[in-house]
Amino acid sequence: MKNYLLKLKVMKDTKGQDLIEYALMAGFVAVAAGAIMPGVATSISTIFSKIGSVMTTAASQGS
């Protein structure tokens, strides 16, 4: 019974879902801005590179 209740609770938990949706939307907006304005593409690429390196560092420290 406990196992069943835990599964129900996990299925209801959507706290992280909003954050993922906002991150995806920000990514789509950034790609669209880069496609429309080529001058912005370089700075967008730099920002994503920095984010990628920070996430790689955080993942290696978390292990």
N, C-alpha and C positions, 0 to 999 in steps of 0.2 A: 504494500500500500504506500509506503514511504517513497519507494522508487517511482511509482505512478504520479504522486503529487509533485515530486522533484521535476519530472518530465513536463508536467503541466506548467510549472513555474518557469522553467527555461523557455518554453514555447511562448509564454506571455511576455517575457522580458525583451523589450525593444528599446532600451535606453541608448545603445550604441548606434541604432539604425539611423536616427536623425543626423548624427555626426557624419556618418558615411555618405548619406544623401547630400549633405551640404558640401562635403569635400568633392564629390563627383560633379556637382553643379559648378563649383568654383573651377574645377579642371576644364569642364566644357566651355565655360566663359573665357578662360585663359586661352584655350586653343582657338576659339572663334576670334578673339581679339588679335591673336598672332596672325591668323589668316587674313583678316581685314586690314590690319596695319602692320606691314613688314618691319617697321622701325621698332615696334614693341616686341617683336618675336625674340630678339636677342636678350632683352631683359627678362622676359618670361622664361626663356631657357636657363638663364643664370639662376633665377629663383628656384626652378624645379631641381636644378643640380644641387643647390644648397640644401633644399629639403631632403633630397635623396641621400646626401652625405650625412646629414643629421640623423635620419632614420636608420642608416646603416650603423652609425656609431652607437645609437641607442640600442639597436638589436644585439650588437656584439657585447655590450655591457650588461644586458639583461640575461644573457646565457650563463 
